[in-house]
Amino acid sequence: MPGFKKKNPRLLIKSTDGSKSSLSKSSKEESSIPKLIYRMNGNSNLKDWEEAIIPELLKEYGYLAELCKTGAYYVPPEVPVPNEEELTKEADPYKIKLQEYRNKIKRRSDIINEMSDNRIKMWGEIEIHLSKSSMDEIKTYAEYEQHKTTWDVLNFWNLIKQVHQCQPGSTNKSDALVDAQENYWSIQQFSNEFIADYKDRVEAAVKRIETADATKTPLDAEVAQKFIKKLDPKRYSELMLKCESDSRKGIPNAYPQTFVKAYQLAHNHRTLSAKGRLERADLNFTASGGNIAGAAVD
């Protein structure tokens, strides 16, 4: 894809001193990145590591690496469909506009396919820059293997940050709790984020609070209510309004009483598309009701 440089993952190398690692070189210039270190009773170098590796990942993987900054997979904008009048033989005798439309569709498809293909490569790239202590700690989390089965590099990235932000002794306990709570309350679903990814971010935020101070962990029903209230309003307005309305009327259990039930409710929620077909709201990334693939969900 134009603007992106592809590199053979086998060319990725480790430095001999064990303290630094480098992205594979396609030129004479070498970009050194510190290994991310996990210390049980001390500060990690997470901030410095992020500042060093994110620019390199962006140069290497483009749109896919945007997840490091946005917390979500990039979704290319939908390509507007030309008006039929613009494609008539009189208006477009040489089919130039039609070809332009087809080229834009192909370009969008190429971006999506390349991001999908690059997930495993970016995962491997990131792992090279993790120290043994970091990898050992990350692998203690069940989510690691779950994300690895689908090469879900977004949630792998989130897990890395979660593990190194929650280190015991890495910061003052009260400060850690404040940071964790601010992070929790700031989370809301992105307009281009899948419901499962949003769920994982909320779970990670709750776990971070629990690590900082288990007595301050939000109740399951409270997490469930927050989860619904912070859904993407463009896709879940009907569900959000119903829960809010029932709550104001004093209807019992207006909001799901568990986080699992809240997720299931949102996951199964459907909306009527512009074509009059019921589609899962999770896939409707555009205001017109179209999903990322342009296909309806049965």
C-alpha positions, 0 to 999 in steps of 0.5 A, spaced: 500 500 500 502 506 498 506 510 504 507 503 507 514 499 508 513 492 508 518 488 512 520 481 513 518 479 520 524 474 520 529 480 519 527 483 526 533 483 530 535 483 538 541 487 540 546 483 543 547 486 550 540 485 552 538 492 554 536 495 547 532 492 541 531 495 534 526 495 528 529 491 522 532 496 518 530 497 510 536 503 510 542 504 514 539 508 519 537 504 525 532 506 530 533 503 537 528 502 542 529 500 550 526 494 552 520 494 556 521 492 563 517 489 569 519 491 576 515 488 581 517 493 586 519 499 582 517 504 576 517 501 569 519 505 563 512 504 560 512 512 558 519 512 555 518 505 551 511 508 548 514 514 546 520 510 543 516 505 539 509 508 537 513 513 532 516 506 529 510 502 529 506 508 525 512 508 520 512 501 519 504 499 520 500 506 518 493 505 520 493 499 524 498 502 529 493 508 530 490 504 535 496 505 540 494 513 540 486 512 539 485 505 543 481 503 537 482 499 530 482 504 525 476 504 520 476 507 513 470 512 512 465 509 507 465 511 500 459 515 498 455 512 492 455 516 486 448 519 484 445 515 478 445 521 474 452 522 475 453 515 472 449 516 465 452 515 459 451 522 457 454 525 464 460 520 464 461 517 457 468 515 458 466 512 465 471 516 469 467 517 475 465 510 475 472 508 475 474 513 480 468 510 485 471 503 484 478 505 485 476 508 492 472 502 494 478 498 492 483 502 496 478 502 502 478 494 501 486 494 501 487 498 507 482 493 511 486 487 508 492 490 509 491 492 517 488 485 518 494 482 515 499 486 519 496 484 526 500 478 526 507 482 524 505 488 529 504 483 534 511 480 533 514 486 533 512 489 539 514 482 543 521 483 540 521 490 545 519 486 551 523 484 556 523 477 559 520 480 566 515 483 562 513 477 557 513 473 564 508 477 567 504 478 561 503 471 560 500 470 567 494 473 564 489 469 561 487 474 556 494 474 553 492 467 550 485 469 548 488 475 544 493 471 541 488 466 538 486 472 533 492 476 533 488 481 537 494 486 537 489 492 540 487 488 546 495 485 546 497 493 547 492 494 552 494 488 556 501 491 556 499 497 558 495 495 564 500 490 566 505 495 567 501 501 569 498 496 575 505 494 578 505 494 586 510 499 588 510 503 582 507 509 585 503 512 591 497 508 592 493 514 593 495 516 586 495 510 583 487 509 585 486 516 583 489 515 576 485 508 575 478 511 577 479 517 572 481 512 567 475 508 568 470 514 568 473 517 562 472 510 558 466 511 553 465 507 546 469 510 540 464 511 534 468 506 530 469 501 536 467 494 536 463 492 542 467 486 544 473 491 544 469 496 548 468 491 553 475 489 554 477 496 555 472 497 561 474 490 564 481 492 564 479 499 567 476 495 573 482 491 574 486 497 574 482 500 580 482 493 584 489 492 583 490 499 586 485 498 592 480 492 592 476 496 597 474 501 591 472 496 586 466 498 583 460 493 584 458 489 578 451 493 577 455 499 577 459 497 572 454 494 568 450 501 568 456 505 566 457 500 560 450 502 557 451 509 559 457 510 555 456 506 549 456 509 542 450 514 542 450 513 534 449 506 534 445 505 541 441 511 542 435 506 542 437 502 548 440 507 552 434 511 552 430 505 554 434 504 560 434 511 562 427 512 561 425 505 565 430 508 570 426 514 571 420 511 571 422 507 577 422 500 573 426 495 577 432 492 573 432 498 568 439 497 567 442 490 567 444 488 573 451 484 571 456 486 567 456 480 563 448 481 561 450 488 559 455 486 554 450 481 552 444 486 551 449 491 547 452 485 543 445 483 541 442 489 540 439 491 533 437 497 529 433 498 523 438 500 517 436 505 511 434 499 507 429 496 512 433 490 515 435 489 522 442 489 523 447 488 529 448 495 532 455 493 533 457 493 525 453 500 524 459 504 523 456 510 519 450 514 520 446 511 514 446 504 518 451 501 513 456 496 516 464 496 515 463 490 510 457 493 507 453 487 508 447 486 512 447 481 518 442 476 518 
